[in-house]
């Protein structure tokens, strides 16, 4: 049950944050825009890398908001320029 609640909260936060995609948030480095939120660091880095290879952005980095642990995924923000 605990895993279900954690996953539901994570999914809800990702869904609610999608409204902010494309808008500049205050926590990013100057010139960077938050592209999205992901549950795993390799997922964040993979999306950033593919976007860079497809010329959607020139650079990216992943910010750790909540690190992953044994019981649940974390929260990682992808910032792109």
QUIPE-V619589 format. One line per field, one symbol per residue. ss: DSSP state (H for helix, E for strand, L for the rest). phi: phi as a letter, one per 30 degrees, with the letter a starting at -180 (. if undefined). burial: # if it has 16 or more other C-alpha atoms within 10 Angstrom, else .. Layout:
ss: ???
phi: ???
burial: ???
This chain:
ss: LHHHHHHHHHHHHHHHHHHHLLLLLLLLLLLLEEEEEELLHHHHHHHHHHHHHLLLLLLEEEEEEELLLLLLLLEEEEEEL
phi: .ddddddddddddddddddcdjcdcddddejcbddlcbdbddddddddddddddidadaaaccdcbddbdcadcbbcccbb
burial: .........#...#.........#...#...##########..##.###.##....#..#####.......##########
